[in-house]
Amino acid sequence: MYSQSQSTFQQLEESVANMVKPGVQIGQQAKEFSLHTLSGKKVSLNDYRGKGIVLHFFATWCAPCQEEMPLIVTLDERLKKAGRELVVVNLTSQEQSKSEVKPFLDYFRASFDPLMDEKGDVMELYEVIGIPTTLVIDEDGIILERINGMLSEEMINSVIFKQ
């Protein structure tokens, strides 16, 4: 009886995994958007056309986002040295208060100025259903990788820098 239940559960799990493929997918063109940064500057994804970018979604209350933020700060520095850009999007629509973002980034000594998705439009556009979510986008705006969940040093080296 246990093995039959286990088999049924495994079939159900596989069916759900095949159905649930969140967000824009690898090989698709990244979807254009414009948002204001925390400091108030209007930025468009097209502003980065011609550069490889890493598009990263986070929120301050998200425990995995908090845990990986030191790695994201280091990733920003590494990408700049490689002539690429880190584009960080705060899911402001999911925050208790926009005012929590700056102290959060200051705590981690982040030098980037995040884009503020205050209405959740970009979250919806990219079908972000969990955070952190990270997309690697090439110079032509094609999505090369989508990582749902926390990054690790190994993932950064093997996926983002392909070392």
C-alpha positions in Angstrom: 0.0 0.0 0.0 2.8 2.4 0.9 4.6 1.8 -2.5 1.3 2.4 -4.4 0.8 5.7 -2.5 4.4 6.7 -3.1 4.0 5.9 -6.8 0.8 8.0 -7.0 2.5 10.9 -5.2 5.5 10.7 -7.6 3.2 10.8 -10.6 1.3 13.7 -9.2 4.6 15.6 -8.4 5.9 15.0 -12.0 2.6 16.2 -13.5 2.7 19.4 -11.4 6.4 20.0 -12.2 5.6 19.7 -15.9 2.7 22.1 -15.7 4.4 24.8 -13.5 7.0 26.6 -15.5 7.0 30.1 -14.0 7.9 33.1 -15.9 9.5 34.1 -19.1 11.7 31.2 -20.3 15.2 30.7 -21.5 15.6 31.6 -25.2 12.9 34.3 -25.1 13.4 38.0 -25.6 13.5 39.9 -22.3 10.4 42.0 -21.9 11.0 45.8 -21.9 10.0 47.9 -18.9 10.8 51.2 -17.2 10.9 51.9 -13.5 12.3 54.5 -11.2 15.3 53.7 -9.0 15.3 54.2 -5.3 17.0 57.6 -5.9 14.3 58.6 -8.4 16.1 58.1 -11.7 13.9 56.6 -14.5 15.6 53.5 -16.0 14.5 51.3 -18.9 15.7 47.8 -19.5 16.6 49.0 -23.0 19.2 51.3 -21.4 21.3 48.1 -20.9 21.0 46.9 -24.5 24.3 45.8 -25.8 25.5 44.7 -22.4 25.1 41.4 -20.7 23.0 41.8 -17.6 21.8 39.9 -14.6 18.3 40.9 -13.6 17.6 40.1 -9.9 14.3 40.4 -8.0 14.2 40.7 -4.2 12.3 42.0 -1.2 13.7 43.1 2.2 11.5 40.7 4.2 12.4 37.7 2.2 14.8 35.5 4.3 16.5 33.9 1.3 17.0 37.4 -0.2 18.6 38.5 3.1 20.8 35.5 3.2 22.1 35.9 -0.4 22.4 39.7 -0.4 26.2 39.6 0.5 26.7 37.4 -2.6 24.6 39.8 -4.7 26.8 42.7 -3.6 29.9 40.7 -4.6 28.2 39.7 -7.9 27.6 43.4 -8.7 31.4 44.1 -8.3 32.4 41.1 -10.4 29.9 42.0 -13.2 31.2 45.6 -13.3 34.8 44.3 -13.7 33.5 42.0 -16.6 31.8 44.9 -18.3 28.3 43.6 -17.5 25.6 45.0 -15.3 23.5 43.9 -12.3 20.0 45.2 -12.5 18.3 44.8 -9.2 14.5 45.1 -8.9 12.9 45.5 -5.5 9.4 44.1 -5.3 8.2 47.3 -3.6 4.6 46.3 -4.1 5.3 43.4 -1.7 7.1 45.5 0.9 5.4 46.9 4.1 7.1 50.2 3.4 9.3 51.6 0.6 11.3 53.2 3.4 12.7 49.8 4.4 14.7 49.4 1.2 17.5 51.9 1.8 18.4 50.8 5.4 18.4 47.2 4.1 20.9 47.9 1.3 23.0 50.2 3.5 23.3 47.3 6.0 24.8 45.1 3.3 26.9 48.0 1.9 25.3 47.6 -1.5 26.3 50.3 -4.0 23.6 49.6 -6.6 20.5 51.8 -6.9 17.6 49.3 -7.2 14.6 49.7 -9.5 11.4 50.0 -7.5 8.5 47.9 -8.7 5.9 49.8 -6.8 2.8 48.5 -8.6 4.1 45.0 -9.2 4.0 45.5 -13.0 7.5 44.1 -13.6 6.9 41.2 -11.2 3.8 40.3 -13.2 5.5 40.9 -16.6 8.3 38.4 -15.6 5.9 36.2 -13.8 7.9 36.2 -10.6 6.1 33.9 -8.3 8.9 33.4 -5.7 11.9 35.4 -4.7 14.7 35.7 -5.1 14.5 35.2 -8.9 17.5 35.9 -11.2 17.7 36.1 -15.0 20.8 36.1 -17.1 20.3 38.2 -20.2 22.7 38.5 -23.1 23.7 41.6 -25.1 20.8 41.1 -27.5 18.2 40.9 -24.8 17.8 37.1 -24.9 17.3 35.2 -21.6 20.0 32.7 -21.2 19.2 31.5 -17.7 16.4 31.8 -15.2 17.1 30.9 -11.5 14.2 30.6 -9.2 15.6 30.7 -5.7 18.8 31.6 -4.0 22.1 31.9 -5.9 25.2 30.2 -4.6 28.9 30.9 -5.4 29.0 27.8 -7.4 25.9 28.8 -9.5 27.4 32.3 -10.1 30.6 30.7 -11.4 29.0 28.0 -13.5 25.9 29.8 -14.7 26.6 33.5 -14.8 30.3 33.4 -15.5 30.4 30.0 -17.0 33.8 29.1 -15.4 
